[in-house]
């Protein structure tokens, strides 16, 4: 356990950031699962909406440094590729 005041504060700040990052990543997983479910069901209209939502949430997470911006772009690219392939 930390004894110095600034170290104690850093622990509190890290705990808050960790909780926020977990919440964002959990939400991302839910959005991506919804997209996968729509693709599997063959519902292209819903899949298109879920793709837009997934792209938005991934870019928001990248903007807040929860995930790396290149990782977000890569995931969006792969999702779009899957959508286009399923739509064709």
C-alpha positions in Angstrom: 0.0 0.0 0.0 1.2 3.5 -0.9 2.2 5.9 1.9 2.8 9.0 -0.1 -0.3 11.2 -0.8 0.4 11.6 -4.5 0.9 7.8 -4.8 -2.5 7.2 -3.1 -4.1 9.6 -5.5 -2.6 7.9 -8.5 -4.0 4.6 -7.3 -7.5 6.2 -7.1 -7.1 7.7 -10.6 -5.9 4.4 -12.1 -8.9 2.6 -10.5 -11.3 5.1 -12.1 -9.6 4.8 -15.5 -9.6 1.0 -15.3 -13.3 0.9 -14.5 -14.1 3.3 -17.4 -11.9 1.3 -19.8 -13.6 -2.0 -18.8 -17.0 -0.5 -19.2 -16.2 0.8 -22.7 -14.6 -2.5 -23.8 -17.5 -4.4 -22.5 -19.9 -2.2 -24.4 -17.8 -2.6 -27.5 -18.0 -6.4 -27.2 -21.8 -6.2 -26.9 -22.0 -4.0 -30.0 -19.7 -6.3 -32.0 -21.8 -9.4 -30.9 -25.0 -7.7 -32.0 -23.4 -7.0 -35.5 -22.2 -10.7 -35.7 -25.7 -11.9 -34.8 -27.3 -9.7 -37.5 -24.8 -11.0 -40.1 -25.5 -14.6 -39.0 -29.2 -14.1 -39.2 -28.8 -12.6 -42.7 -30.6 -9.4 -41.7 -28.7 -6.9 -43.7 -30.7 -3.8 -42.7 -30.0 -4.4 -39.0 -26.4 -5.3 -39.8 -26.0 -2.0 -41.6 -27.2 -0.1 -38.5 -25.1 -2.2 -36.2 -22.0 -1.6 -38.4 -22.5 2.1 -38.2 -22.9 1.9 -34.4 -19.8 -0.3 -34.1 -17.8 2.1 -36.2 -18.9 5.0 -34.0 -18.2 3.2 -30.7 -14.8 2.0 -31.9 -13.7 5.4 -33.0 -14.9 6.9 -29.7 -12.9 4.3 -27.8 -9.8 5.2 -29.9 -10.3 8.9 -29.3 -10.3 8.3 -25.5 -7.2 6.0 -25.8 -9.1 3.0 -24.5 -7.9 1.1 -27.6 -5.3 2.1 -30.2 -6.5 4.1 -33.2 -5.0 1.6 -35.6 -6.7 -1.3 -33.8 -10.0 0.6 -34.1 -9.4 1.3 -37.8 -8.4 -2.4 -38.4 -11.6 -3.6 -36.7 -13.8 -1.3 -38.7 -12.1 -2.4 -41.9 -12.7 -6.0 -41.1 -16.3 -5.5 -40.1 -17.0 -3.5 -43.3 -15.3 -6.2 -45.3 -17.5 -8.9 -43.7 -20.6 -6.8 -44.2 -19.9 -6.3 -47.9 -19.1 -9.9 -48.4 -22.4 -11.0 -46.7 -24.3 -8.3 -48.6 -23.0 -9.5 -52.0 
